[in-house]
Every structure is written in C-alpha cells, then in structure tokens.
Amino acid sequence: MRDRIPPLPSRDPPVANAAIDQGAQYFLWVAGDPVVDFVNTVRLRHHGGVELLRVPSDLDAWLSTAFGTTSRPSTQDDLIAARSLREAVDQCLLTATGRATVAPDALTHLNQHMAQTPLVWDGERFTRAPATTNAHALSRLATDTATLLEHRAHHIRLCDGPDCSLRLVDASRARPRRWCSMAACGNRTKALRHRSRSTQPDRD
C-alpha cells in the first residue's frame, strides 16, 4: 500500500542506518507529490537522518515506482547525483515554508538538471520527453520541483509529529493537513498529549 508508513528498524538514526542494507522497503508515498516523496527518502532528518537511497538499486526502485523508468542499472555516480539533487530540492522546500533561505548553489543545481529534459512535439501537443533514463528522471524531478514551487509553494508543510521531519503537500481546499499520516504521527501525537495531560498534577 502506497499510503502506509513502513516502520524503521529503530527510531534512533545511527542504529537504523547500521541496520539497513537496502532502503527501498522503507520508501514512503504519503507526501502528496513525488517531488516531496523523493526528499522523504531521508527520514528522521531532525535527529541526523536515516538514508534510504543507500545503494544504486534503491535509486532504481524509487525511479521505477515514481516514473516507470526502466533504463540501465544505476551506478554509484548516479546515486551521488540523485542525493545531491534531493538535498537541493529540500532546501527549496524549506525556503518555501520559511525555515531556510535558499542558497544560490541549490538553484543552480536544479537549473542544471532541468536542462536535461527536452521538449518534444508528439504530433498533437508539446510534452516533455518520457523519463526513460536516470538522467531524464532526475531532470523530470527538477522540473516538477520548479512547477511545485511556482504554483503550490504555499501548500508545502512539515509534519507536526514531535519526532517526525517528513515534508508533505497539503492539497485540500482548507489546507488543514498537519501530519504525514493520521494513522502514524497523528495518533501518536494525540496519545502523547493525552499522556502528558494525565500525568500533570492536580491544581486543587
């Protein structure tokens, strides 16, 4: 199920990083936009981060799920390029939420990747070339990032969960979304608040 939150081996990032050989089984598809799901391939960022793009095959699995990309297997250089793009995208998302100031390097990185997605004419309309290679897929992510930031930056959120750092897009009209998942962070946050109130001494 694409809307579930696979539990990590541990909520302690060093322990989780040591326990995970391949990260694909922990991918999340709950953000509301593939661009933000891509950034969420690092979990628990507030506490040092748990890397899910650990090996080239993880990148292949993510791109295949997101875009249906079926090209040559990714290399270590592809993985490094993807991680670098991901962090540039994340800085732009944080800037959109008012939590950071975008660095020129991040924008330069995005623009360089966007240049690799050619515009084609299919006989009826203009469209971007399909993401048939890893380079095209990363370029597609950069282009989609630009579209998200240009048109829906005010929908970008960080989960309100006390120990969660997941980014999300609130596409609802009233924009009430606060958590990556009600079943995960929403319920956990409410339980923590209830427990906190229950342990407070009476004031009488």
LUMNU-899664 format. One line per field, with one value per atom (N, C-alpha, C): residue in one letter; atom name; z, y, x. Coordinates in Angstrom, 2 decimals, decimal comma, m for minus. Last residue first. Layout:
N
code	[A_...]
site	[CA_...]
c3	[Z_...]
c2	[Y_...]
c1	[X_...]
//
This chain:
204
code	[D_D_D_R_R_R_D_D_D_P_P_P_Q_Q_Q_T_T_T_S_S_S_R_R_R_S_S_S_R_R_R_H_H_H_R_R_R_L_L_L_A_A_A_K_K_K_T_T_T_R_R_R_N_N_N_G_G_G_C_C_C_A_A_A_A_A_A_M_M_M_S_S_S_C_C_C_W_W_W_R_R_R_R_R_R_P_P_P_R_R_R_A_A_A_R_R_R_S_S_S_A_A_A_D_D_D_V_V_V_L_L_L_R_R_R_L_L_L_S_S_S_C_C_C_D_D_D_P_P_P_G_G_G_D_D_D_C_C_C_L_L_L_R_R_R_I_I_I_H_H_H_H_H_H_A_A_A_R_R_R_H_H_H_E_E_E_L_L_L_L_L_L_T_T_T_A_A_A_T_T_T_D_D_D_T_T_T_A_A_A_L_L_L_R_R_R_S_S_S_L_L_L_A_A_A_H_H_H_A_A_A_N_N_N_T_T_T_T_T_T_A_A_A_P_P_P_A_A_A_R_R_R_T_T_T_F_F_F_R_R_R_E_E_E_G_G_G_D_D_D_W_W_W_V_V_V_L_L_L_P_P_P_T_T_T_Q_Q_Q_A_A_A_M_M_M_H_H_H_Q_Q_Q_N_N_N_L_L_L_H_H_H_T_T_T_L_L_L_A_A_A_D_D_D_P_P_P_A_A_A_V_V_V_T_T_T_A_A_A_R_R_R_G_G_G_T_T_T_A_A_A_T_T_T_L_L_L_L_L_L_C_C_C_Q_Q_Q_D_D_D_V_V_V_A_A_A_E_E_E_R_R_R_L_L_L_S_S_S_R_R_R_A_A_A_A_A_A_I_I_I_L_L_L_D_D_D_D_D_D_Q_Q_Q_T_T_T_S_S_S_P_P_P_R_R_R_S_S_S_T_T_T_T_T_T_G_G_G_F_F_F_A_A_A_T_T_T_S_S_S_L_L_L_W_W_W_A_A_A_D_D_D_L_L_L_D_D_D_S_S_S_P_P_P_V_V_V_R_R_R_L_L_L_L_L_L_E_E_E_V_V_V_G_G_G_G_G_G_H_H_H_H_H_H_R_R_R_L_L_L_R_R_R_V_V_V_T_T_T_N_N_N_V_V_V_F_F_F_D_D_D_V_V_V_V_V_V_P_P_P_D_D_D_G_G_G_A_A_A_V_V_V_W_W_W_L_L_L_F_F_F_Y_Y_Y_Q_Q_Q_A_A_A_G_G_G_Q_Q_Q_D_D_D_I_I_I_A_A_A_A_A_A_N_N_N_A_A_A_V_V_V_P_P_P_P_P_P_D_D_D_R_R_R_S_S_S_P_P_P_L_L_L_P_P_P_P_P_P_I_I_I_R_R_R_D_D_D_R_R_R_M_M_M]
site	[N_CA_C_N_CA_C_N_CA_C_N_CA_C_N_CA_C_N_CA_C_N_CA_C_N_CA_C_N_CA_C_N_CA_C_N_CA_C_N_CA_C_N_CA_C_N_CA_C_N_CA_C_N_CA_C_N_CA_C_N_CA_C_N_CA_C_N_CA_C_N_CA_C_N_CA_C_N_CA_C_N_CA_C_N_CA_C_N_CA_C_N_CA_C_N_CA_C_N_CA_C_N_CA_C_N_CA_C_N_CA_C_N_CA_C_N_CA_C_N_CA_C_N_CA_C_N_CA_C_N_CA_C_N_CA_C_N_CA_C_N_CA_C_N_CA_C_N_CA_C_N_CA_C_N_CA_C_N_CA_C_N_CA_C_N_CA_C_N_CA_C_N_CA_C_N_CA_C_N_CA_C_N_CA_C_N_CA_C_N_CA_C_N_CA_C_N_CA_C_N_CA_C_N_CA_C_N_CA_C_N_CA_C_N_CA_C_N_CA_C_N_CA_C_N_CA_C_N_CA_C_N_CA_C_N_CA_C_N_CA_C_N_CA_C_N_CA_C_N_CA_C_N_CA_C_N_CA_C_N_CA_C_N_CA_C_N_CA_C_N_CA_C_N_CA_C_N_CA_C_N_CA_C_N_CA_C_N_CA_C_N_CA_C_N_CA_C_N_CA_C_N_CA_C_N_CA_C_N_CA_C_N_CA_C_N_CA_C_N_CA_C_N_CA_C_N_CA_C_N_CA_C_N_CA_C_N_CA_C_N_CA_C_N_CA_C_N_CA_C_N_CA_C_N_CA_C_N_CA_C_N_CA_C_N_CA_C_N_CA_C_N_CA_C_N_CA_C_N_CA_C_N_CA_C_N_CA_C_N_CA_C_N_CA_C_N_CA_C_N_CA_C_N_CA_C_N_CA_C_N_CA_C_N_CA_C_N_CA_C_N_CA_C_N_CA_C_N_CA_C_N_CA_C_N_CA_C_N_CA_C_N_CA_C_N_CA_C_N_CA_C_N_CA_C_N_CA_C_N_CA_C_N_CA_C_N_CA_C_N_CA_C_N_CA_C_N_CA_C_N_CA_C_N_CA_C_N_CA_C_N_CA_C_N_CA_C_N_CA_C_N_CA_C_N_CA_C_N_CA_C_N_CA_C_N_CA_C_N_CA_C_N_CA_C_N_CA_C_N_CA_C_N_CA_C_N_CA_C_N_CA_C_N_CA_C_N_CA_C_N_CA_C_N_CA_C_N_CA_C_N_CA_C_N_CA_C_N_CA_C_N_CA_C_N_CA_C_N_CA_C_N_CA_C_N_CA_C_N_CA_C_N_CA_C_N_CA_C_N_CA_C_N_CA_C_N_CA_C_N_CA_C_N_CA_C_N_CA_C_N_CA_C_N_CA_C_N_CA_C_N_CA_C_N_CA_C_N_CA_C_N_CA_C_N_CA_C_N_CA_C_N_CA_C_N_CA_C_N_CA_C_N_CA_C_N_CA_C_N_CA_C_N_CA_C_N_CA_C_N_CA_C_N_CA_C_N_CA_C_N_CA_C_N_CA_C_N_CA_C_N_CA_C_N_CA_C_N_CA_C_N_CA_C]
c3	[42,46_43,63_44,93_40,32_40,86_42,07_39,83_40,03_40,69_37,65_38,99_39,03_34,58_35,25_36,60_33,32_34,34_35,04_31,45_32,51_33,63_29,65_30,50_31,69_28,53_29,24_30,15_27,31_28,39_29,22_25,37_26,38_27,58_23,88_24,55_25,66_22,93_23,78_24,54_21,37_22,53_23,48_19,39_20,28_21,54_18,18_18,79_19,77_17,22_18,21_18,93_15,34_16,53_17,62_13,54_14,11_15,39_12,76_13,60_14,24_11,75_12,38_13,30_10,82_11,48_12,19_9,57_10,80_11,57_8,27_8,30_9,62_8,41_7,25_7,12_9,55_9,74_8,44_8,86_9,82_9,91_6,71_6,94_7,83_5,99_7,41_7,72_3,56_3,96_5,47_2,31_3,54_4,10_0,13_m0,09_1,15_0,11_0,43_0,30_m0,23_m1,43_m1,15_1,25_1,64_0,47_1,10_0,35_0,75_3,33_2,71_1,95_4,93_4,19_3,52_8,14_6,77_6,20_10,62_9,80_8,37_13,95_12,52_11,75_16,62_16,21_14,72_16,73_17,59_17,21_13,69_14,64_15,43_11,73_13,10_14,13_8,71_9,62_11,03_6,85_7,58_8,55_3,62_5,08_5,57_0,89_1,43_2,95_m0,24_0,21_0,90_m1,24_0,00_0,52_m3,67_m2,55_m1,23_m6,11_m4,89_m3,67_m8,31_m8,24_m6,91_m7,97_m8,63_m8,36_m6,76_m6,06_m6,67_m8,73_m7,39_m6,68_m10,88_m11,01_m9,65_m9,79_m10,19_m10,31_m9,48_m8,32_m8,63_m12,11_m11,28_m9,99_m12,80_m13,46_m12,65_m11,15_m11,02_m11,63_m12,14_m10,75_m10,54_m14,74_m14,55_m13,12_m14,14_m14,74_m14,59_m13,23_m12,29_m12,82_m15,67_m14,50_m13,46_m17,33_m17,67_m16,46_m15,95_m16,11_m16,44_m16,24_m14,91_m15,00_m18,98_m18,39_m17,01_m19,61_m19,99_m19,48_m19,12_m18,28_m18,50_m22,26_m21,16_m20,40_m22,85_m23,22_m22,03_m22,42_m22,08_m22,47_m25,22_m23,95_m23,65_m27,38_m26,82_m25,48_m29,53_m28,47_m28,07_m31,82_m31,37_m30,33_m32,34_m33,46_m33,13_m30,16_m30,46_m31,61_m29,60_m30,24_m30,67_m26,54_m27,82_m28,30_m24,62_m25,01_m26,38_m22,50_m23,75_m23,93_m19,66_m20,06_m21,34_m18,87_m19,48_m19,86_m17,50_m18,89_m19,62_m14,90_m15,75_m17,22_m13,84_m14,10_m15,04_m13,67_m14,48_m14,81_m11,88_m13,26_m14,18_m9,49_m10,10_m11,57_m9,12_m9,26_m9,94_m8,78_m9,90_m10,19_m6,40_m7,62_m8,85_m4,69_m4,84_m6,12_m4,83_m5,34_m5,55_m3,53_m5,00_m5,58_m1,00_m1,43_m2,95_0,61_m0,45_m0,85_3,99_2,88_1,78_5,92_5,40_4,35_6,61_7,56_7,10_4,94_5,79_6,78_3,13_4,42_5,37_1,04_0,80_2,11_2,20_1,93_1,73_2,16_3,45_3,29_m0,61_0,13_1,47_m1,11_m1,72_m1,00_0,27_0,69_0,11_m1,22_0,16_0,64_m3,62_m3,61_m2,19_m2,68_m3,27_m3,27_m1,92_m0,88_m1,39_m4,45_m3,37_m2,31_m5,77_m6,23_m5,13_m4,22_m4,30_m4,76_m4,74_m3,37_m3,37_m7,50_m7,00_m5,59_m7,57_m8,23_m7,72_m6,22_m5,65_m6,26_m8,05_m6,69_m6,03_m10,26_m10,36_m8,98_m9,16_m9,55_m9,70_m8,88_m7,68_m7,99_m11,32_m10,82_m9,52_m12,21_m11,71_m11,24_m15,15_m13,69_m13,28_m17,90_m17,36_m15,85_m17,28_m18,06_m17,52_m16,75_m16,93_m17,85_m14,82_m15,54_m15,57_m13,62_m14,53_m15,32_m11,74_m13,14_m14,12_m9,17_m9,38_m10,83_m9,47_m8,87_m9,21_m10,67_m11,33_m10,79_m8,77_m10,06_m10,82_m6,67_m6,47_m7,81_m7,83_m7,33_m7,17_m8,41_m9,49_m9,04_m5,79_m6,72_m7,87_m4,89_m4,23_m5,14_m6,44_m6,72_m6,00_m5,31_m6,60_m6,89_m1,78_m2,85_m4,18_m0,27_0,26_m0,82_0,27_m1,01_m0,68_2,95_2,29_0,90_5,95_4,49_3,91_8,49_8,09_6,57_10,55_9,28_9,12_12,69_11,99_10,70_13,58_14,51_13,83_11,58_12,78_13,71_9,73_9,48_10,73_9,51_10,80_10,63_6,20_7,29_8,58_2,91_4,20_5,27_1,14_1,17_2,22_1,00_2,16_2,10_m1,50_m0,36_0,87_m2,85_m3,12_m1,96_m1,95_m1,60_m1,81_m3,27_m1,81_m1,30_m5,92_m5,56_m4,06_m5,85_m5,96_m5,61_m3,39_m4,60_m4,68_m1,04_m1,93_m3,20_0,77_0,79_m0,04_0,83_1,55_1,44_0,35_m0,76_m0,19_1,34_1,68_0,46_1,72_0,98_1,40_2,84_3,76_3,05_0,91_1,64_2,61_0,00_m0,79_m0,01_1,22_1,81_1,14_2,39_1,24_1,76_5,00_3,88_2,60_8,15_6,81_5,75_10,56_10,34_8,91_10,63_10,70_10,34_10,60_9,47_9,44_13,14_11,92_10,72_14,82_14,89_13,61_14,11_13,96_13,97_14,66_13,32_13,21_16,42_16,65_15,32_15,90_15,82_16,12_13,85_15,11_14,87_11,45_12,46_13,83_10,68_10,59_11,63_9,26_10,44_10,19_6,51_6,96_8,16_6,33_6,83_7,30_3,37_4,71_5,05_0,80_1,79_3,21_m0,92_m1,07_0,01_0,00_0,00_0,00]
c2	[21,48_21,76_21,64_20,71_22,03_22,38_17,52_18,35_19,67_17,06_17,03_17,93_15,26_16,55_16,51_12,93_12,88_14,21_13,57_12,61_12,60_15,21_15,79_14,88_13,29_14,43_15,07_11,59_11,07_12,21_13,32_12,77_12,27_13,75_14,88_14,41_11,17_11,83_13,00_10,78_9,92_10,55_12,71_12,82_11,97_11,65_12,98_13,14_9,20_9,22_10,56_10,02_9,28_9,30_11,39_12,00_11,31_9,58_10,74_11,37_7,32_7,28_8,48_7,93_6,64_6,55_10,35_10,34_9,05_11,27_10,23_10,31_13,71_12,87_11,78_16,28_15,14_14,40_18,35_18,63_17,50_19,93_18,78_19,16_21,89_21,59_20,49_23,44_23,18_22,91_23,70_24,48_24,37_21,98_23,37_24,23_19,95_20,20_21,68_19,38_19,74_20,04_19,78_19,79_20,30_17,84_18,83_18,70_17,40_17,00_18,16_15,92_17,02_16,52_14,62_14,41_15,67_14,44_15,53_15,44_13,75_13,49_14,69_13,95_13,48_13,14_15,09_15,60_15,12_16,02_14,98_15,38_17,79_18,29_17,23_17,84_17,11_17,67_20,82_19,80_19,14_21,70_21,65_20,71_23,56_22,71_22,83_25,31_24,04_23,15_27,43_27,66_26,40_26,48_26,61_26,76_25,94_25,39_25,50_27,15_27,17_26,71_27,04_28,19_28,29_24,62_25,84_27,07_22,82_22,82_24,14_23,47_23,64_23,71_22,74_24,13_24,41_19,99_20,83_22,29_19,21_19,12_19,93_19,58_20,37_20,37_17,66_19,07_19,97_15,33_15,72_17,19_15,36_15,47_15,90_14,89_16,16_16,41_12,31_13,34_14,73_11,14_11,07_12,13_11,57_12,20_12,21_9,98_11,41_12,16_7,45_8,04_9,55_7,40_7,18_7,83_8,08_6,75_6,42_9,92_9,69_8,27_11,38_10,43_10,22_14,92_13,56_12,63_16,95_16,61_15,16_18,20_17,49_17,27_19,65_19,66_18,94_17,71_18,67_18,60_16,18_16,83_17,91_15,34_15,38_16,07_15,68_14,31_14,23_17,37_17,51_16,13_17,95_17,27_17,54_19,19_19,37_18,74_17,36_18,02_18,12_17,81_17,30_18,00_19,04_17,72_17,10_21,33_21,48_20,14_20,59_20,86_20,94_20,46_19,23_19,46_23,19_22,30_21,01_24,06_24,54_23,67_22,79_22,50_22,89_24,05_22,59_22,20_26,69_26,32_24,83_26,46_26,84_26,48_25,74_24,87_25,18_27,90_26,59_25,65_29,98_30,00_28,66_28,73_29,07_29,08_30,00_29,17_29,67_29,85_30,78_30,01_28,26_28,37_29,47_28,23_27,64_27,73_28,92_29,95_29,46_27,10_27,08_28,15_27,54_27,81_27,83_26,60_28,02_28,39_23,89_24,57_26,08_23,48_23,24_23,95_24,08_24,90_24,71_22,00_23,37_24,34_19,83_20,01_21,43_20,16_20,27_20,54_19,65_20,96_21,20_17,01_18,00_19,42_15,81_15,71_16,79_16,21_16,89_16,90_14,47_15,90_16,71_12,01_12,54_14,04_11,83_11,86_12,43_11,73_12,83_12,97_9,31_10,56_11,76_7,57_7,68_8,98_7,85_8,22_8,44_6,78_8,20_8,69_4,13_4,90_6,40_3,62_3,48_4,26_1,81_3,00_2,63_m0,16_m0,04_1,20_1,46_0,68_0,82_1,79_2,04_1,16_2,56_1,27_1,50_4,37_4,39_3,00_4,95_3,82_3,73_6,94_7,33_6,18_5,74_7,11_7,42_3,16_3,35_4,72_3,72_2,83_3,02_5,33_5,90_5,04_3,41_4,62_5,20_1,43_1,08_2,33_2,88_2,23_1,95_3,53_4,59_4,02_0,97_1,72_2,86_0,29_m0,39_0,27_1,84_2,19_1,52_2,29_1,64_1,98_4,02_3,53_2,94_5,95_5,71_5,26_6,35_5,22_4,95_7,40_7,39_6,14_9,20_7,81_7,77_11,94_11,36_9,88_13,68_13,23_12,49_14,39_13,69_13,12_15,49_16,30_15,69_13,42_14,45_15,28_10,97_11,44_12,48_9,94_10,02_10,46_10,55_10,66_10,84_10,44_9,26_9,43_12,79_11,94_10,60_13,75_14,34_13,46_12,16_12,00_12,57_13,20_11,82_11,55_15,61_15,61_14,19_14,75_15,58_15,50_13,44_12,66_13,45_14,37_14,79_14,01_13,41_14,09_14,61_11,87_13,32_14,07_9,14_9,78_11,29_7,01_7,62_8,33_5,94_6,49_7,14_3,05_4,23_4,63_0,77_1,82_3,10_m0,86_m1,34_m0,30_0,44_0,52_0,09_0,36_1,19_1,15_m2,10_m1,54_m0,83_m2,30_m2,51_m1,91_m1,03_m1,04_m1,21_m0,79_m1,99_m2,12_1,66_0,46_m0,81_3,32_3,33_2,09_2,71_2,39_2,35_3,71_2,29_1,88_6,44_5,61_4,12_7,15_7,11_6,31_5,49_6,08_6,01_4,01_5,45_6,20_1,13_1,84_3,31_0,13_m0,82_m0,19_1,94_1,75_0,73_1,00_1,34_1,05_2,53_1,36_1,73_3,87_4,32_3,08_3,78_3,36_3,88_4,26_5,29_4,88_2,16_3,33_4,38_m1,19_0,00_1,25]
c1	[m5,75_m6,59_m5,80_m4,29_m4,00_m4,87_m2,78_m3,98_m3,60_0,03_m0,60_m1,84_m0,03_0,10_m0,61_m0,61_0,45_0,66_m2,53_m2,89_m1,86_m1,22_m2,26_m2,59_0,50_1,06_0,03_m1,31_m0,48_0,10_m2,33_m3,23_m2,43_m0,02_m0,66_m1,60_0,45_1,45_0,84_m1,84_m1,60_m0,60_m1,48_m2,64_m2,45_0,85_0,87_m0,28_m0,11_0,96_1,01_m2,04_m2,46_m1,40_m0,27_m1,46_m1,88_1,77_2,09_0,86_m0,18_1,13_1,32_m2,68_m2,51_m1,16_m2,27_m3,06_m2,84_0,82_m0,21_m0,96_2,03_2,33_1,27_m0,22_0,65_0,91_m1,90_m0,83_0,19_m4,16_m3,30_m2,13_m5,95_m5,85_m4,82_m6,73_m5,35_m5,21_m9,11_m8,91_m7,50_m8,61_m9,02_m8,76_m5,60_m7,00_m7,34_m2,97_m3,72_m5,19_m0,09_m1,49_m2,31_2,68_1,93_0,47_5,52_4,26_3,65_8,34_7,76_6,48_9,11_8,66_8,05_10,11_10,64_10,13_9,05_8,97_9,49_8,60_9,92_9,95_6,01_7,08_8,48_4,35_4,72_5,96_3,75_3,72_4,08_5,62_4,74_4,87_5,73_6,46_5,50_4,33_4,33_5,43_3,13_4,19_4,24_1,41_0,84_1,87_2,78_2,03_1,35_3,73_4,66_3,94_2,52_1,91_2,83_3,80_2,34_1,75_6,57_5,97_4,47_7,07_7,44_6,77_6,12_5,55_5,83_7,83_6,38_5,71_10,32_10,08_8,58_9,87_10,13_9,85_9,68_8,48_8,64_12,37_11,33_10,04_13,57_13,94_12,87_12,36_12,16_12,48_13,40_11,95_11,63_16,05_15,68_14,18_15,82_16,25_15,93_15,01_14,14_14,52_17,20_15,92_14,98_19,05_19,30_18,01_17,91_18,03_18,24_15,57_16,89_16,92_13,00_13,45_14,85_10,62_11,79_12,30_9,62_9,45_10,75_9,86_10,24_10,05_6,96_8,34_8,63_5,09_5,20_6,67_2,71_4,05_4,03_0,54_0,81_2,27_0,49_m0,74_m0,49_2,99_2,08_0,78_4,56_4,12_3,14_7,46_6,16_5,71_9,30_9,07_7,65_11,95_10,55_10,37_14,23_13,86_12,35_15,85_14,54_14,09_18,15_18,28_16,94_17,72_18,15_18,21_17,29_16,13_16,50_19,89_19,14_17,96_20,48_21,32_20,60_18,55_18,52_19,37_19,36_18,07_18,05_21,86_21,77_20,46_21,13_22,00_21,89_19,70_19,01_19,83_21,82_20,66_19,90_23,57_24,00_22,82_22,22_22,36_22,76_20,01_21,37_21,43_17,14_17,70_19,09_16,79_17,00_17,72_14,21_15,57_15,59_11,57_12,51_13,96_9,50_10,06_11,09_8,68_7,99_8,50_10,44_9,02_8,22_12,78_12,65_11,19_12,21_12,32_12,22_12,31_11,06_11,09_15,00_13,96_12,62_16,20_16,46_15,42_15,26_14,81_15,07_16,66_15,20_14,71_19,22_18,92_17,41_18,91_19,18_18,96_18,44_17,44_17,67_20,85_19,64_18,60_22,44_22,76_21,56_21,24_21,26_21,52_21,78_20,40_20,34_24,58_23,88_22,45_25,00_25,53_24,81_23,79_23,27_23,73_25,44_24,02_23,43_27,79_27,76_26,32_27,06_27,30_27,30_24,40_25,77_25,91_21,43_22,13_23,53_20,97_21,05_21,85_19,25_20,37_20,41_15,74_16,94_18,04_12,74_13,42_14,61_10,51_11,78_12,39_8,15_8,17_9,45_8,22_8,12_8,03_8,13_7,65_7,36_9,19_7,87_7,30_11,65_10,71_9,30_12,88_12,54_11,53_13,18_12,40_11,95_14,79_13,46_12,59_17,13_16,37_14,93_17,89_17,52_16,71_18,49_17,43_16,95_20,68_19,41_18,23_22,78_22,19_20,86_21,97_22,73_22,06_20,41_21,68_22,57_18,20_18,89_20,31_17,68_17,02_17,58_19,13_19,25_18,60_17,95_18,10_18,04_19,03_18,62_18,90_19,30_20,50_20,24_16,80_17,68_18,93_15,32_15,53_16,57_15,00_16,02_16,31_13,60_14,10_15,21_14,65_13,68_14,37_15,06_15,77_14,70_13,11_13,98_15,08_11,73_11,48_12,20_12,30_13,00_12,86_10,40_11,82_12,64_8,00_8,33_9,82_8,19_8,33_8,59_7,83_8,98_9,25_5,33_6,57_7,83_2,99_3,69_4,99_2,00_1,06_1,69_3,40_3,58_2,55_3,51_2,41_2,41_5,24_4,50_3,28_8,50_7,19_6,56_10,60_10,16_8,75_11,56_11,13_10,70_12,52_11,34_10,80_14,84_13,61_12,37_17,35_16,31_14,96_19,56_18,85_17,60_20,51_21,42_20,86_20,10_19,50_20,59_21,42_20,62_20,10_22,66_23,51_22,74_20,45_21,37_22,26_19,35_18,62_19,54_21,37_21,01_20,29_21,38_22,59_22,29_18,51_19,12_20,41_16,17_17,48_18,26_14,02_13,82_15,11_14,65_14,81_14,49_13,75_14,24_14,41_10,68_12,13_12,57_7,55_8,35_9,83_6,04_6,79_7,66_3,06_4,35_5,13_0,95_1,33_2,73_0,14_m0,13_0,27_0,59_1,44_1,21_0,84_0,00_0,88]
//
